[in-house]
């Protein structure tokens, strides 16, 4: 079996209605992800490795939350939109309660370069925390004063060992990654 690499193209000069039409034509059961940002439309076909990494990270978050009794809701790659300007699917996302409000954490696995800048995409949507895994490194970005700042820990999961998550994200087998993650929890 041949494993295909992640494929990404960006179309320019697409308006909001064009994005909505393409999104509708492709439907909910598609194998590509869309990101629309101010006239640009990114169409990305994720590779198996891409899906594996984002899922490993997600499973570790879920295991940690269950262990620490942190209430969360999975949102997966549900479409996020800001009418007329932004629309697209994250790789994984979670809703956490912070104070009296719900806030979202988004995970992106970036295996190829180019395309729409992920932080520029999420900033106008007001996503408070974005994790980007790229080239073996996991970076946590927290929205502060309208700009993303690198953070040493998650605001939603402050005790989570991010270095452990980073090290295990690209493990060959999810079950082994979760065993090692659980063994590494303090």
N, C-alpha and C positions, 0 to 999 in steps of 0.2 A: 504494500500500500504506500503510495506517495503522499507525504504530508506537505500541504501547500503552505507557503509563507503568508503572512498577513498582507493584504492588498489594500491600497488606499488611493483614491483619486479625489480631486477637488475641482468642482465646477464653479465658475464665476458668473456673475450677472444673473443669478437666480433670485426671483422675488419671493415674498412670503407665500403667495398663492401657488407658485410653482413648487415650492418645498412641500406644501400641504398636499398638492396633487401627487407628487412622487411618493410621499409617505403613504397616501391612501392606495395608490396603485400597488405598491410593494406589500401592503397589508401587515398584519400583526405577526404572522408566522414566517418571517423572512430570515435569511441568513446573513444579512448585512445590517450595519448600524449607520444611521444618518446623524449628521450634526449640521445644522444651519446656523450661520452667523453673519448677519448684515450683508446679504448678497452672495455669500459663499456657501456651497453645499459640499460637505465631505461625505463620501460613501466609502465605508470601510468593511472589508470582509475579514473577520477575525480568523486567525489560524488556530489550530488545536492547542498549540503552546500558549497563545494569548488567553484562550478560554481556561486552560489549566491553571495558569498563574493567578488570574483574577478570582477563580473559584477557590484555589488554595487560600488566598488571603481572606476571602469571605468566610470560609469555613473556620479559619482561626479566630476571626472576629466573633463569629457565632459561638464557638466553643468557649472563648473567654467571657463573653456576656453571660452565657448560661452558668458558668462556674462562679462568676462574681455577682450573679443575680441582677444584672443590668437589663432593664426592660428595653427591647428593641423590636423594630418591625422591619422585615426585609422588603425592599422595593425592587430588587433586581435591576433590570435595565429598562424600567418604565420610563416613558418619554417625559422629559421636562420641557416646558415651554414658557417663553415670555413673548406674548402676542406681537407679531410683526418683526421681531428681532432675533430671537433664539429658539431653537428647538432641537432636540436630539436625545439620544439614549446614552447614559453612562454605562460602564462595564458592569458595575455593581453599585447598589446604594442601600443605605439603611437610614431609618428614622429613629432618633433618640429624643427623649424628653429632656429639655434643659430649662429648669425653672418651671414656668407655666406654659412654655412654648415647645412645639416640636421643631426639631432641626435635622437637617439631612447631612449625612456623610457620604461622599461619592468616592469610588475607587476606579482608577484608570490604569490599565496595563499598556504601556507604550513600547511596542516591539519594533516599530518602524518610525522613521522621522517624517517630518512634513505634516501637512494638513493644518487644520485649525488649531491654534494655540489653546490648550485645555483650560488654563487658568483664565485667559481672556473670555473663553466661552462661558465658564461658570460664574464669573464675577457679577455680571448683570442679573443672573438668576438668584443671587444672594445665597449661594450654597456656602454654609459656614466652614466646611472642612472638606478638602480634596486630597486624597492620597494618590500619588503617581508612582508606579513601579516602572523603572526604566534602567536598562543596562545593569541589572542586579542590585539596584539601589531603590529603597523605598523612601519617598519624600512626603512629609505631611505639611500641607499648606492650610493655614487658618486665616479666615477673612477677618481683618482687623482694620477698622476705619476705611472700608471700601477697597482695600488692597490685600492681596494674599502675602502672608509672611511665613517663611519656613519655621516650623516648630519642632521642638525636640520630643514632644509627646502629643497625644491626641487629647483634645478638650473633652471628648465624650468617653474616652477609655484611658484615663490618665495613668493607670498602673500597668498598662500593656507594654511588654518588652518589644518595641518596634524592631530592634536589631534581630531578635529571634524570628519575627514575622518575615523580615527581609531575607534572612538566611534560608528559610524554609519555603518561601513563595514558589521557587522554581524546582522544588523536589519532584522526582520522577513519579512518585506514587502519593496520592492524597492521604491514604491511610497511614503511611509512614511519616508524612509531614505532620499529621495531627497527633500521632503517637509522640513524636519528638517535641512538638509544641507543648503538649500536655505535660510531658516529663520536665520541660524547661520552665514551666510556670512556678512561681514562688508561692 
